[in-house]
Amino acid sequence: MAAMKPRTGEGPLEVTKEGRGLVMRVPLEGGGRLVVELSPDEAQALSEALKGATS
């Protein structure tokens, strides 16, 4: 039987290239991770939106 590990949101934000797209893993408060698959165009649009929100 596999060992049960607690699910935590601790850890870095990760983005990896998988196939033609990008997979972003975002740690969540309260545990777990949000996993989002993006196309390169969607990642660029997200980057621009985040820059606009933080400047």
C-alpha positions in Angstrom: 0.0 0.0 0.0 1.3 3.5 -0.8 2.2 5.8 2.0 -0.3 8.6 2.6 1.4 12.0 2.5 -0.3 15.1 3.7 -1.3 17.5 0.9 0.2 20.9 1.5 0.3 24.0 -0.6 3.8 24.7 0.4 6.3 24.7 -2.4 7.2 26.9 -5.3 5.1 28.0 -8.2 6.2 25.7 -11.0 5.8 26.0 -14.8 7.0 23.2 -17.1 6.8 22.7 -20.8 4.9 19.6 -21.7 4.3 18.9 -25.3 3.2 22.0 -27.1 1.8 23.7 -24.0 2.9 24.9 -20.6 1.7 23.4 -17.3 1.5 25.8 -14.3 1.2 24.4 -10.8 0.2 27.0 -8.1 0.3 26.1 -4.4 -3.0 26.8 -2.7 -3.7 28.1 0.8 -5.2 25.3 2.8 -3.4 22.6 0.8 -3.3 21.2 -2.7 -2.2 22.7 -6.0 -4.1 24.3 -8.8 -2.9 22.8 -12.1 -3.5 24.8 -15.3 -2.5 23.9 -18.9 -1.8 27.0 -21.1 -0.9 27.5 -24.7 2.1 29.8 -25.4 -0.4 32.6 -26.5 -2.4 32.2 -23.3 0.8 32.3 -21.2 1.8 35.6 -22.9 -1.6 37.1 -22.3 -1.4 36.0 -18.6 2.0 37.6 -18.3 0.8 40.9 -19.7 -2.3 40.9 -17.4 -0.1 40.2 -14.4 2.4 43.0 -15.3 -0.5 45.4 -15.7 -2.0 44.4 -12.3 1.3 44.7 -10.5 2.6 48.0 -11.9 
